[in-house]
Structure formats: C-alpha cells, structure tokens
Amino acid sequence: NQRSDSQLVTFEQFDTSGAFMQTAALIKNLDLVITVDTSVAHLAGALGVPVWLMLAHAADFRWFSDRSDCPWYPTMRLFRQKKQYEWKPVIEMIKNELFQNLNFSNQLLKKNIIIKTLIIRKVG
C-alpha cells in the first residue's frame, strides 16, 4: 500500500533558477573553494570543484577522524583543528598550501595577501 500523500519528484520539478542553482553556477566558475562544513562544501564537492574544507576538532563523524582526503568527494581536502577552538593553525596550513600550489615568488605579495569571505544571500 502506498501512502496517498507520497509523490514522485522528477527533475523537471526542481527549481533550476533559484539561489542554490546560482550558487552552483558560481562555484563551477571558481578554481578552488575554501570553506567550513556547510552546504557549499558539499555542493562544491558534488560538482567536482576542488574544495578545501576546514573542520572543527569535533567534526561530524562523516568526515572520519584521521584523514585529509574525503571518500565522498574526490576533489576535497580536509584541514582539521588539532585543538578545539584553535583556527589559527588551520588557517596557517591553508595559507602555506595556497602559497605552495600557487607558486608565489613575490615575498611582498605573500605578506599582503588578503583572504576574503564571500557571503551569498538570497535576495527577495
């Protein structure tokens, strides 16, 4: 017996012009996403975009406890807190990886790099 209130959702019924689709489009145009554990991290991973995920010391069990890779998203790297509430070492690890991967040669640029946070909000 099927419940009378159950309904099959088809792809045609998904909102293809909503805020999450806009977020996906934005992410697809990025070279790298650096974020904490939010829907943006999962979306970037699902889209195959490189994503570096900053995890709290007591991260969700889905991230396991001793890995820097992710079995769910092959393009994701995990950066973990060693101690609770201490984000500075995590940011330093990411900064060092950025400089290695981007091969910066200008020391002045290294000292003056600014990390910005992009806030996406639904308007309307």
Salt bridges, closest charged atoms under 4 A:
ASP5 OD2 - ARG3 NH2 2.68
ASP37 OD1 - HIS42 NE2 3.32
ASP60 OD2 - ARG62 NH1 2.79
ASP69 OD1 - ARG67 NE 2.94
GLU92 OE1 - LYS95 NZ 3.45
GLU97 OE1 - ARG77 NH1 3.00
